[in-house]
Amino acid sequence: MGANIRFVHAVRAAGLEPVIQNLAKDTRTAIEAASVLGCELEQIVKSLVFVCGENFLLVLTAGSNKVNESKLSEVMGEPVERASPTQVREATGYAIGGVPPIGHTKKLKCLFDPLLLSNETVYGAAGTPSSVFAISSSTLLDLTAGSIEQFTE
């Protein structure tokens, strides 16, 4: 089953009917995605996976922000490190560049960048580097059960 189809099935199970936009080119970075979509960089949701102790941690941040790993470690109360590409796929079911903010194979603790809430609509990857979907930032926060924290530079 393709990544977009897996994403749609997972999100439907959460009660959403996502509208996936398939883009003409890959948008592996937030800057590329914002440019193609014609939106603000802070409307792009970067879905990043970290290893924290024995667990994976999903960090959702605005495209204009950079995660500060020292702050992230302080928030978590223990060291964190970026997950490897293999670990990202294990935790989410998706490859780096196409990791959506929801619809993962495992339930992940989520930290949520407050800047995302300054936009009514945000855009996340939909399973591949060339597909995105729009979602309200407050709905995304609810679906992820994210903890709003300051962890950016």
FENJO-V767525 format. One record per residue. N is the residue number from 1. RES is the residue in one small letter. BURIAL is # if it has 24 or more other C-alpha atoms within 12 Angstrom, else .. Layout:
BEGIN
{{N/RES/BURIAL} {N/RES/BURIAL}}
END
This chain:
BEGIN
{{1/m/.} {2/g/.} {3/a/#} {4/n/#} {5/i/.} {6/r/#} {7/f/#} {8/v/#} {9/h/.} {10/a/#} {11/v/#} {12/r/.} {13/a/.} {14/a/.} {15/g/.} {16/l/.} {17/e/.} {18/p/#} {19/v/.} {20/i/#} {21/q/#} {22/n/.} {23/l/.} {24/a/.} {25/k/.} {26/d/#} {27/t/#} {28/r/#} {29/t/#} {30/a/#} {31/i/#} {32/e/#} {33/a/#} {34/a/#} {35/s/.} {36/v/#} {37/l/#} {38/g/.} {39/c/.} {40/e/#} {41/l/#} {42/e/#} {43/q/#} {44/i/#} {45/v/#} {46/k/#} {47/s/#} {48/l/#} {49/v/#} {50/f/#} {51/v/#} {52/c/#} {53/g/.} {54/e/.} {55/n/#} {56/f/#} {57/l/#} {58/l/#} {59/v/#} {60/l/#} {61/t/#} {62/a/#} {63/g/#} {64/s/#} {65/n/#} {66/k/#} {67/v/#} {68/n/.} {69/e/#} {70/s/.} {71/k/.} {72/l/#} {73/s/#} {74/e/.} {75/v/#} {76/m/#} {77/g/.} {78/e/.} {79/p/.} {80/v/#} {81/e/#} {82/r/#} {83/a/#} {84/s/.} {85/p/.} {86/t/.} {87/q/#} {88/v/#} {89/r/#} {90/e/#} {91/a/#} {92/t/#} {93/g/#} {94/y/#} {95/a/#} {96/i/#} {97/g/#} {98/g/#} {99/v/#} {100/p/#} {101/p/#} {102/i/#} {103/g/#} {104/h/#} {105/t/#} {106/k/.} {107/k/.} {108/l/#} {109/k/#} {110/c/#} {111/l/#} {112/f/#} {113/d/#} {114/p/#} {115/l/#} {116/l/#} {117/l/#} {118/s/.} {119/n/#} {120/e/.} {121/t/#} {122/v/#} {123/y/#} {124/g/#} {125/a/#} {126/a/#} {127/g/#} {128/t/#} {129/p/#} {130/s/#} {131/s/#} {132/v/#} {133/f/#} {134/a/#} {135/i/#} {136/s/#} {137/s/#} {138/s/.} {139/t/.} {140/l/#} {141/l/#} {142/d/.} {143/l/#} {144/t/#} {145/a/.} {146/g/#} {147/s/#} {148/i/#} {149/e/#} {150/q/#} {151/f/#} {152/t/#} {153/e/.}}
END
